[in-house]
């Protein structure tokens, strides 16, 4: 397992960021349904508990949306050597895209 700890700054309303995260999770699950068997985020105010099942691996994490940042913490299971950094990079890029004024 590899630790995942990503912090992204934003200037949008918390509610807008949470909506965009939910929308992206729904799209990702549908777009990658051949590999993502489950993906859910259960929110308690601004903290979301993430549960996913990807390539026969269970993944859990937590995403916190503050007034000026998105904080994602979790574990990436060992899918293949060196693949973890690609996953982290992709997640980071997607979170950055969510913070743009217009998407």
Buried (B, 14 or more C-beta within 10 A) or exposed (E): EBEBEBEBEBEBEBEBBBEBBBEBBEEBBEEEEEEBBEBBBEEEEBBBEBEBBBEEBEBEBEBBBBEEEBBBBBBBBEBEEEBBEEBBEEBBEEBBEBBEEEE
